[in-house]
Amino acid sequence: MDKKILSFLFSTRLMAILFLSFAISMGVGTFIESKYNTDTARIMIYNAWWFEAIMVIFVINFIGNIKRYQLWKKEKWATLLLHLSWIFIIVGAFVTRYISYEGMMP
């Protein structure tokens, strides 16, 4: 059972589903933001638990694919760098969301 779960978490099929749902939700969030305001888009999309869950599963998938395809080998460093950059971007978004604060400049 565990092997099936890990196989699904690291699959390209899951990655495609996540990317599509992430792209659609970002598009919907953009339209909500332009029609109403930024706070409404944050409440409905960007601060929702499922949006955060998508990003966590992205990180798990990236880490799993690094291990699965042995991206640490010298001939695969470019792909490793791409995966690590996405991991750092998402981790940076989590740090920004939970540690930083938003202010207004006069």
Stockholm file with secondary structure:
# STOCKHOLM 1.0

chainA/1-106         MDKKILSFLFSTRLMAILFLSFAISMGVGTFIESKYNTDTARIMIYNAWWFEAIMVIFVINFIGNIKRYQLWKKEKWATLLLHLSWIFIIVGAFVTRYISYEGMMP
#=GR chainA/1-106 SS CHHHHHHHHTCHHHHHHHHHHHHHHHHHHHHHHHHSCHHHHIIIIITCHHHHHHHHHHHHHHHHHHHHTTTTSGGGHHHHHHHHHHHHHHHHHHHHHHHCCCCCCC
#=GC SS_cons         CHHHHHHHHTCHHHHHHHHHHHHHHHHHHHHHHHHSCHHHHIIIIITCHHHHHHHHHHHHHHHHHHHHTTTTSGGGHHHHHHHHHHHHHHHHHHHHHHHCCCCCCC
//
